[in-house]
Amino acid sequence: MGLSRKREHLYRLMPDVAVIPECSESCLKLCMRDGFEGRWFGDNPRKGLGILAARPLHIRRAQKPQGKWVIPVTISSGQHDFQLVAVWTMPIPGSTTKSYIGQLYQAVVKHPQWFSGKNCIVCGDFNSNKFWDGSRKEGNHSALVQRLEERGLVSSYHHFFSELQGDESRPTYYFWHRKNRGYHIDYIFLPKEWASAIESVEVGSHADWARLSDHVPVIVEVTVPTI
């Protein structure tokens, strides 16, 4: 929230592509006036899912959103395309199965074409972690990770830091901004072929970001010749 007054902090990260949950449509338009290309999705203009791309990258095509919110878009560098599935999972009224991670799991299962023919990145706020698996009978976090691995994707964070799902040492979200209530619920999944090209993975610190958001940025730097 409040991206308009925080966007300079985002710009200092120098993102080529940024997925920004919980931003307003008007705030994202300010980023576009600042030189980014962008797309915004949501049913509440004050709180939706934004995607930004820095030139020369171009958001060439956006597909129909799945649930709230799983957004497949095609991003082009001019010579090569890749698929970005931007994620901000939310409750789905009347359906425990589809709420939160369930809708992302179902989208991955139902849309194998997202992962064929071009490289695919799945990233954003999953609102999920392995240690909540027991609260969901099907389509839980571990099931999603397995499906993504079957589609040829790996979690950049877990690959880079050699940590297991559910054993993350760096939180990405702090409940009520409290340092002692940290959880790892934001992820960037990349093609397995890119894993060796990951140069760095950074998770923002509570000290640097708590006054701006209850989430901290997850930043992956990867050099891939095909983009």
N, C-alpha and C positions, 0 to 999 in steps of 0.2 A: 504494500500500500504506500501511497505518497511518493511514487516514483519521480514525479516532477521535481521534487526538492532533493532527491537522492541520486539522480541520474549521473551527476558528475563522478560519484564514487564508482558507478558502473563503468563509465568511460575510462577511468584510470586503469581498469583491468584490461583494456584494449581488446575486447572480444571480437572475434570474427563472426561468431554466431552466439546469441544469447537467448535462453529460454527463461521467461520471467512470469511465474505464476502470481496471481493476486494483484495484478496491476490494472489500472483503469484504461479505458480506450483513449481518453484525452491525454493521459500521461504518455502513452505509447506514441501518439501522434507528435508530441513534443520531441521525442527521440528521433522520429522520422524527419522532423524539421531540422534537427541537428546533423543530419546527413546519413542516418541509417535507413535501410529498407526494412519495412516491418509489416507484420500481420497481427491482428488482434481477434480473439474469439471469446465469446461469452454471451450470457443472457442477462447479465447485470453490467451496465456500462461502467460501473465503479470498481468492478472486481472480476477480471477475466484472466485469460492466458495470452501473453504476448510473445512474439518471436521477432528478434532483430537480426539482421545480417549486414555486415560491413562490406562496402564495395571493395573488390569487384564481384563479390558473391551476390547472387540474385535469387530471390525467392520466386521461382518460376511458376509453381502451381501448388495450390492447397486443395486437399480432398475434403470430403464431408467429415466433420468431427464425429468421433465415436464416444458416446457417453459424455461425461463431464470430468475432465476434458482430455481426450486423446486425439491429437491432431497430426495427421501425416501431411508433410509438405515436401516438395521437391526443390532442392537448392542447387544452383548451377554456378560453376566458376567460369563459365564461358566455353570450356572444353569438355568438362566432365560434370555429370550430375550425381548427387547422392540424396538419399531419402532421410529426412529428419522426422521422427515421431516425437512431438513435443507433448509433455505429460503434466497434468495437474489433476490428480484423482480426488474426487469429492463424494459425498453421500449421494446415492440415488434413492429418492423417496419410494418407499414401499418394497425395496429389494435389498436385503442384506448381501445376497450373492453378488449383485452387480456393483455395490457400493465400494468405494476406495479401490484397493488393488484388484478386486474382482473384475471390474470393467476393463482394466488394462490386460489382465489375463485373457479374458474373452476376446478382446480385440486382436491380440497376438495370435490366438488360436484360429480365429475366423479369417484372418487376412495374411496368409502365407506369401501373397504376392508382394507385400511390402518389403520382403527380405530376399526377393529373387530378382536378378537382372541388374541391380545396382547396390552399392554399399548403403548400409542403413545405420543410423544413430538413433537410439531411444534414450531420451533424457528428460529430467524434470523432477517435480515433487511427486514421488510415488505414495507418500504418506504410509509407508510400509517398512517392515523389517522382519527378518526371520523369527525373532523372538515372539512375534504375534501370530505365528502359524497356527497355534492350537485353537485360536478363536474362530477359525474359518475351516469348514469341512472340505471345501474344494476351491481351487483357484487362489491358493494362498501365496505368500511371498516366495517360498522355495519352489513351488510349482511354476511360478512365472519365471524365475531365474533359470530353471531347467528348460522351459520352452524357449527362452531367448538363446540359451546355449545351443539348443537343437537348431535354431535358426542361424547359428554362426556368430553370435555376439558374446562379448565378455564385459564384465563390469570393470571400467578403467581403474577405479579406486582400488578394488580388491586385487586386481592384477598387479598394479604398481606397488602397493604396500604389502603384498603377500599376506593379506588378512582374509579370514573366512567370513562369509555372510553371517551376521548376527554377533560377530566378535569385533566390530569396528571400534577403533581407539579414538576416532575423530568424529564428534557429532556434527551434524549439519543443521540441526534444529534444536532450539532451547525453549522448552515450554515456559510460557510467561516470561521469557527472556532470562530465565534463571540458569546460572552456570551449572548448578548441580542437577538440572533436569534436562540433560542433553540426550538426543536420539539421532541416529543416522537414518534418514528417510529420503534423501535426495540422491539420485544416481545418474551416471552417464555410461550407457552401454555402447560399445563400439564393435565393429567387425573384428574377429579374431586376427585377421591378417594385419590389422593396424596395431595390435598390441605391442609389437616390437618397435613401433615408431613413436610410442608415447614418450615424450621428453620429460614431462613433469605432470604431477597431479597435486593440486593445492586445495585445501579446505580452509576457508576463512576462520579466523579466531573469534571467540566470544568477545574478547577485549576490543577488537577492532569494529565489530559489526552489531553488537547488542543494542546500541542506541539507535540503530537504523532499522533493524528487523529481528524477528525471532528465528529466521533462517540465516545461514551464512552461505556465501557462494562456493560452489564446487567448480574448480577451473582445471580443465585438461588441455595441455598443449601437445599437439601431435602433428608431425610433419609427414604428410602422405602425398607422394608424387601424383596420384590420380585425381586430386581435388584441384 
